[in-house]
Amino acid sequence: MARYRLLLEYDGTGFRGWQRQRAGIVTVQGVLEEGLQRLFGHEVTLIGAGRTDTGVHARGQVAHFDAQKAREGWVILRALNVLTPETVTVLAVDAVDAAFHARFSAVYREYLFRIVAGRSAMPALDRRRVWHHPRPLRVDWMESAAQALLGTHDFSAFRASFCQSKEPVKTMSRMEVRQVGEEIHLRVGANGFLQHMVRNIVGTLSLIGRGEWPVEAMGEILASRDRRRAGPTVPPWGLYLEKVLYPGQVQQNGQG
Amino acid sequence: MARYRLLLEYDGTGFRGWQRQRAGIVTVQGVLEEGLQRLFGHEVTLIGAGRTDTGVHARGQVAHFDAQKAREGWVILRALNVLTPETVTVLAVDAVDAAFHARFSAVYREYLFRIVAGRSAMPALDRRRVWHHPRPLRVDWMESAAQALLGTHDFSAFRASFCQSKEPVKTMSRMEVRQVGEEIHLRVGANGFLQHMVRNIVGTLSLIGRGEWPVEAMGEILASRDRRRAGPTVPPWGLYLEKVLYPGQVQQNGQG
């Protein structure tokens, strides 16, 4: 038995999310497990660090699996990149210790959310890569409001009704809202996330950014733990799982 | 009669280039002319500044057309964005003088070519947005070599065999090769371009960037006016028509 860790990039547009579903439904886990099965000749279960939703992208998803026979990492990488669609790419393969678990060992996850605001025409080139908000947004208001989320809180106000997580308390250690060229980038890092949490935070910040709610609303909504108080869930295609860190790995800020 | 200028962005991936072809072949000119015909109720011919090839993108293509009856620019913009696929977006519509011609009045055209080099895995998210060169490229060598192209020259060495242009002499006023994050960006501006000219220049620079040809080769290839001396034609999907300028408009450098 040999355990391997995969570092993955994917375009979420053509996938019904990460998690394997019934036959005929294309998911990221599904296509990778099929590739691994063809490579190793036995069934393989792939565990991902984050179960991204339909349309959500990843530039640094991490997953692990067990194989009955060890193979060189580069052989797995090359074979898997041939055996899977071009919309998913294996960036790295590493042999890991049997104690490593992509989901339970993870200590930090970081997401990026990209917004194009204040441009009336839909972006043609980035149409499934960014969320298009036709009206301008005040980045400074959004940035101020977002700071209320830093630290350890019960994030139930930003949780999907069908979220299965047992623990709504998470520790948010990074929260930045920045103008980057023509886009607004929200970068958020925590030890874990609830379902739709980033998209519900962005929906709430967008109402603050267009002046419908005051900057102080963010802290009140968080404290209420009431999903009905928060803003709408924004579309998935602006969201990217950027990185996942494990004990011993250090968080790098900046370009990230 | 009223003449209008359109500013256009499009994702070249799903189009067989700019130029209208026979029925059933999807082109940028074709879908826009169909939309304009539905809007105005008569046949419309749209003239583009640059006839981009299959797979080539645009962030600043310019085109003009004549309508029998004048309409407000914003009405045309909104209607056309509804009547055309989401892979093409009208960014601006302006009423122009009858002397304006998108192709013949243009005095400057600028293209961007994006390369991801030195990364073995294919990019999943940008797979039809950048050219993937698995081996590293020396940006400094490419930048030095590229300078030989600045000025007025006969660019026949970089011209497709089937190019129909009568004039192979062009004046290149901008030529930059820069590392931008994980990508190499080549930005080139001239009064006009021959068919495949940018892609043949990039193919030649890539051989210099990986050390197969010396930096001095560029000037010799240009002087030879012999297509067989230059490098291969690289794929279209890294190429973007960035902007087109007309008399009275000033070229802005920097971010472009």
Interface residues (C-beta under 8 A of the other chain):
Chain A: E9 Y10 D11 H57 R59 L77 N81 E86 T87 V88 T89 V90 L91 S120 A121 M122 P123 A124 L125 R127 R129 G181 Q255
Chain B: E9 Y10 D11 H57 R59 L77 N81 E86 T87 V88 T89 V90 L91 S120 A121 M122 P123 A124 L125 R127 R129 G181 Q255
